[in-house]
């Protein structure tokens, strides 16, 4: 049995709908019908679960909500980062209950972006987390590409997780956002992750600069091979970064070390193997969320990747994120000439641009130039 110390949360201040309208005008767009329904839920006192395909504005709505509350009263994190930090606190404080207590005491709300549950360990973790947060009486706002009943997609374990799904469906107001358009694909492609490239062939053939021998890199006591691993660039083959026993927490640490990435020799997702393919999904999650420019060099074209055969959960989200790459919108020949020889380095901090007819897809992040290896 778990015992959680009931804490007194910070008073929950209502976020007026006018804050969302003002943010939309600032970013140059108008809220669509499903986004207006989400605003109605977010301006109530309910726990809210925002779901829908990638690129519909879920993260933007979450960020407007979190930024409208007084500083220090909201915990807003990407799911990968939250899990990493919570595991660190579990080790420090001796258990999950104490770790949750440390994280949320004094908070009015917790906001989790990109929730997903892929295996039984995740399921147990989420179940206990919901129990702990309920004891603290904090408001929860969650985004996910999956409806609650789509979590834990593996049929071997889905029924085990159904009681938790039912808790989520009872506790949360579930709002589905889907007007049929992925606005990530119409946003600007000039900085950060979106300035990256997808090409076929070999990075070596374009640069002639691959070292004769790989180097050994380490993360959390585990070693893996890389072609380059310095403060600026991490250059790895798919097999090196996704074939090794690395997880989302390791990728988060590596994203903090290396500001530009090259991932070479990427096979088609269906032929990569289940675990390496799922690691690739998680890796792109991390690189996208940290807005890191990446050169992806693959065996198949972007338009064919992940679109046939058995692919892991999260592939739809993965393809949406890869669809933001500049090379997905450029002439491929021109893109090949630029792929690893960009001359723009260290652009100033800026927000992702929003087209006049488009919608936002993130918050202001550190923008960095395209690869210059």
LINURNOR-V46085 format. One line per field, one symbol per residue. ss: DSSP state (h for helix, s for strand, l for the rest). psi: psi as a letter, one per 30 degrees, with the letter a starting at -180 (. if undefined). Layout:
ss: ???
psi: ???
This chain:
ss: llllllllllllllllhhhhhhhhhhllllllhhhhhhhhhhllllsssssllllllhhhhhhhhhhhlllllssssshhhhhhhhhhhhhhhllhhhhhhhhhllllsssssllllllhhhhhhhhhhhhhhhhhllsssssslllhhhlllllllhhhhhhhhhhhhhhsssssllllllhhhhlllllhhhhlssssllhhhhhlllllllsssssllssssslsslllssssshhhhhlllllhhhhhhhhhhllsssssssllhhhllhhhhhhhhhhhhhhhhlllssssssllllllllllllllllhhhhhhhhlllhhhlllhhhhhhhllsllllllllsllllllllllllllsllllllsl
psi: kkkkjkljlkkjkkjkffeeeeeeeeghlkkaeeeeeeeeefgaglkkjklllkgggeeeeeeeeefflkkffkjjlkeeeeeeeeeeeeeefgleeeeeeeefkfkflkkkkhkljfleeeeeeeeeeeeeeeffhlkkkkkkfklefflifjfffeeefeeeeeeeeeekjkkkjjgfkjfefgllhflbeffakkllbkeefffggklekllkllkhfkklllfkiafekjjlleeeffflilaeeeeeeeefekfkkkjlhjlkefgfkeeeeeeeeeeeeeeeeghkkkjkjlflleffkgglakllkfeeeeeeefffkeffglkeeeeeffeggkgjkhllkllkkklegallhalkljklllki.
